[in-house]
């Protein structure tokens, strides 16, 4: 491609040439004046350590250059190369948006098998580098997803706290309950709040009495009080994983970024949640 056929490149070249010519002319003019001109004129009233300043009028050339720059800038943004003009980045963003729209339309209602396969593919590319191919967390380097969503994982979170999801109510501190109380709350939560089922039905009543410890932030229904805290009513379900992907998470080896930046569609996030759920089975 002949780059001179590109109006933007040509405009830049002409501007650079004009700057060089004007610079040479102005520098030459003032060097000559420095050799021949004498300081004359009316001094201003102010002085600094005996050094005064002449009341010189605004240089005509400077004023014209300033106004010319303003006119050129307006022309450049409105006509020469308008803000909404073509750009490769703009074209790329439009293509990505169009593809995502087509993708979401095609996979709006995938069956369970398709959702599982989609989630596995995304997981291996985006999640496995930190969590491991099997999701085991690579010896504690990241969260062990094979135990995620279980009562044991809830007990671990209550005892050790949770951080790094940037909810308005802040991080969950460690040690809110002792181990036995944590087990009871986990039983109540899985049985009555997330409704994924408990293995310790005999602890549900005790957990209900202790639920106020959690309800202060998560709400009586566990739904997070309008986004102020995580929605633990969806814990152990694909929707919770999608929420973590949206918020990001601070971990041991670093911070998992938020995937709410267009890298993954909503259906892909849900698919990852579906696949992560399968790792605990």
Secondary structure, 3 states (H helix, E strand, C coil): CCHHHCHHHHHHHHHHHHHHHHHHHHHHHHHHHHHHCCCCCCEEEEEECCEEEECCCCCHHHHHHHHHHHHHHHHHHHHHCCCCCCCHHHHHHHHHHHHHHHHHHHCCCCCHHHHHHHHHHHHHHHHHHHHCCCCCCCCCCCCCCCCCCCHHHHHHHHHHCECCCCCCCCCECCCCCCHHHHHHHHHHHHHHHCCCCCCCHHHHHHHHHHCHHHHHHHCCCCCCCCCCCCCHHHCCCHHHHHHHHHHCEECCCCEECCCCCCCCCHHHHHHHHHHHHHHCC
